[in-house]
Amino acid sequence: MQTKLCLQLDDIKKIAAAAEAEALKNNWAVSISIVDDGGHLLWLQRLDGAAPISAQIAPAKAHTAAMGRRESRIYEEMINGGRVSFLSAPGLDGLLEGGVPIMKDGQCLGAVGVSGVKSVEDAQIARAGIAAIGL
């Protein structure tokens, strides 16, 4: 039997605080989502001024990154490159940059998804959050 790493509430709070700090530092109104390795929602916050739709897009990006064990931008790049069949991938809705998996020792612990600004900036916020736990 293998030992499985998992996020704890303290980890989630650190990730969320660092992601929020990165967004506020840049005056970016976003929604921030954190999911576990199965894509289940653990945290969602919508910063003041963030568009309501961002509260649905952020968890979708996080879910996609967790389930695929890769950044959600990979799917966006495949689709933009002509592989439009990925639009029909079951259970993957956040096929846009901004979902980043939380990886440790080859295991996916979950993912962070951000929505509200340019996709590259969404990913920057997600990575800043993940860095807060040393990953």
Secondary structure as GFF3:
##gff-version 3
##sequence-region A 1 135
A	DSSP	alpha_helix	9	25	.	.	.	ID=ss1
A	DSSP	beta_strand	31	36	.	.	.	ID=ss2
A	DSSP	beta_strand	41	46	.	.	.	ID=ss3
A	DSSP	alpha_helix	54	68	.	.	.	ID=ss4
A	DSSP	alpha_helix	72	80	.	.	.	ID=ss5
A	DSSP	three_ten_helix	84	88	.	.	.	ID=ss6
A	DSSP	beta_strand	99	104	.	.	.	ID=ss7
A	DSSP	beta_strand	107	115	.	.	.	ID=ss8
A	DSSP	alpha_helix	119	131	.	.	.	ID=ss9
###
